[in-house]
Amino acid sequence: MTLNEKQFRFARELAKLLQEAERLGFDVTMGEVWRSPETAMLYARQGKGIVNSLHCKRLAVDLNLFRNKKYLTDTESYRQLGEWWESQSTDDCQMRWGGHFSKRADGNHFEIVG
């Protein structure tokens, strides 16, 4: 699958993710969708990200979830949505949720690899 095909797929899957968030009762705003390589490098130096971030390839998004107008910042609040996202994986495309990252949980992060 080419990068462009992955980006198309991610956009389609992101639409489904937003619908699922609404179904679960969340209000959503977009956090970071695209990240420049320079910003990725800076975040990596600060310990807040990695140099090879999928945000740089437009294959990741950070979502901001709200419930009753309260911004939810803890990974646990994103668990149900994150596990739903991962359940959408197929043989040719894996959906990964940042809440399961081993080094540093990143609950509001959703990405596609394939």
NORMO-V605245 format. One record per residue. N is the residue number from 1. RES is the residue in one letter. SS is DSSP state (A for helix, B for strand, O for the rest). PHI is phi in radians with two decimals (999 if undefined). PSI is psi in whole degrees, 0 to 359 (NA if undefined). Layout:
N | RES | SS | PHI | PSI
N | RES | SS | PHI | PSI
This chain:
1 | M | O | 999 | 131
2 | T | O | -1.30 | 164
3 | L | A | -1.01 | 316
4 | N | A | -1.07 | 318
5 | E | A | -1.12 | 322
6 | K | A | -1.11 | 318
7 | Q | A | -1.11 | 319
8 | F | A | -1.05 | 314
9 | R | A | -1.09 | 315
10 | F | A | -1.05 | 317
11 | A | A | -1.07 | 317
12 | R | A | -1.12 | 317
13 | E | A | -1.21 | 326
14 | L | A | -1.08 | 321
15 | A | A | -1.03 | 318
16 | K | A | -1.16 | 322
17 | L | A | -1.09 | 318
18 | L | A | -1.14 | 322
19 | Q | A | -1.15 | 321
20 | E | A | -1.16 | 320
21 | A | A | -1.04 | 317
22 | E | A | -1.13 | 318
23 | R | A | -1.04 | 326
24 | L | O | -1.43 | 359
25 | G | O | 1.63 | 16
26 | F | O | -1.66 | 148
27 | D | B | -1.70 | 147
28 | V | B | -2.33 | 138
29 | T | B | -2.15 | 159
30 | M | B | -1.44 | 135
31 | G | O | -1.65 | 226
32 | E | O | -1.39 | 129
33 | V | O | -1.91 | 310
34 | W | O | -1.98 | 142
35 | R | O | -2.30 | 131
36 | S | O | -1.24 | 154
37 | P | A | -1.02 | 326
38 | E | A | -1.14 | 318
39 | T | A | -1.17 | 321
40 | A | A | -1.04 | 318
41 | M | A | -1.10 | 315
42 | L | A | -1.07 | 312
43 | Y | A | -1.05 | 321
44 | A | A | -1.10 | 317
45 | R | A | -1.09 | 327
46 | Q | A | -1.50 | 357
47 | G | O | 1.33 | 20
48 | K | O | -1.89 | 8
49 | G | O | -3.12 | 191
50 | I | O | -2.21 | 155
51 | V | O | -1.09 | 318
52 | N | O | -1.61 | 44
53 | S | O | -1.04 | 137
54 | L | A | -1.21 | 347
55 | H | A | -1.07 | 325
56 | C | A | -1.14 | 337
57 | K | A | -1.79 | 6
58 | R | O | 1.08 | 41
59 | L | O | -2.12 | 18
60 | A | B | -2.59 | 155
61 | V | B | -2.53 | 146
62 | D | B | -1.87 | 125
63 | L | B | -1.84 | 148
64 | N | B | -1.91 | 114
65 | L | B | -1.67 | 144
66 | F | B | -2.29 | 146
67 | R | B | -2.42 | 128
68 | N | O | 0.93 | 41
69 | K | O | 1.18 | 9
70 | K | B | -1.76 | 126
71 | Y | B | -1.26 | 126
72 | L | B | -1.69 | 119
73 | T | O | -1.93 | 348
74 | D | O | -1.56 | 144
75 | T | A | -0.96 | 322
76 | E | A | -1.04 | 326
77 | S | A | -1.12 | 337
78 | Y | A | -1.67 | 354
79 | R | A | -0.96 | 309
80 | Q | A | -1.04 | 317
81 | L | A | -1.21 | 319
82 | G | A | -1.11 | 319
83 | E | A | -1.24 | 326
84 | W | A | -1.08 | 314
85 | W | A | -0.97 | 311
86 | E | A | -1.10 | 329
87 | S | A | -1.21 | 348
88 | Q | O | -1.52 | 0
89 | S | O | -1.06 | 149
90 | T | B | -2.21 | 176
91 | D | O | -1.02 | 326
92 | D | O | -1.74 | 357
93 | C | B | -2.65 | 119
94 | Q | B | -1.78 | 131
95 | M | B | -1.69 | 127
96 | R | B | -2.09 | 140
97 | W | B | -1.89 | 134
98 | G | A | -1.13 | 343
99 | G | A | -1.15 | 342
100 | H | A | -1.77 | 8
101 | F | O | -1.12 | 137
102 | S | O | -1.36 | 325
103 | K | O | -1.39 | 318
104 | R | O | -2.70 | 112
105 | A | O | -1.02 | 139
106 | D | O | -2.39 | 73
107 | G | O | -0.99 | 332
108 | N | O | -1.61 | 9
109 | H | B | -1.76 | 132
110 | F | B | -2.32 | 133
111 | E | B | -2.51 | 167
112 | I | B | -2.22 | 135
113 | V | B | -2.30 | 151
114 | G | O | 3.13 | NA
